């Protein structure tokens, strides 16, 4: 038997670091050829010419809803899906049938206007009259969302607008959400409490094309301006859950996503 093909992609240390830090970097989650094929499609849809920088007139171009073959390949490799199973639990998340928004960031001196620290909300409000993104909600059991995912479709260095991450901030967010019980908070309400995470160490989601950052859904993160030379191509699809996180299961077996919340609430040592 080929052990390389059957060994889990994440080691016990990786899983422990995910619980404590809120994310794990998975190198080579999909191939560089797949990333290149996806970029060719995205370049076409930006309306920009990769060989003519005078057409790069906006700091960010947002594209969405891609289910072409390269995107499906990137989202469903055995290495990536096995890592998700390790973090969330097999059979507890919805396989990706496409990739959502691509915020493609171009080198620019113009403020992109979207660089605030935040946590992605995961389910819509009950009030159907207000369906804006800012009114979407997040609760302690992370209803609707299993992970925050960052899929790099281009090489991303420190100057190339990598997503900023506050290490360990998911633990503070769990404690902020706890008093709100099942009702949770809106995107805006939670954002007003995130100054509590300002002292956390900060890292950048850099890496080669094909790298994926698998992040706890409560991880505080932010965009930043692009000061490099080549556009950054990244997908940030929601990984939807099939059930809310279990924080008090009868069998005392929890996925790392759940262990992190329990640790924040003093239920784990």
Order of alpha helices (4+ residues) and beta strands (2+ residues): alpha-alpha-beta-alpha-beta-alpha-alpha-beta-beta-beta-beta-alpha-beta-alpha-beta-beta-beta-beta-beta-alpha
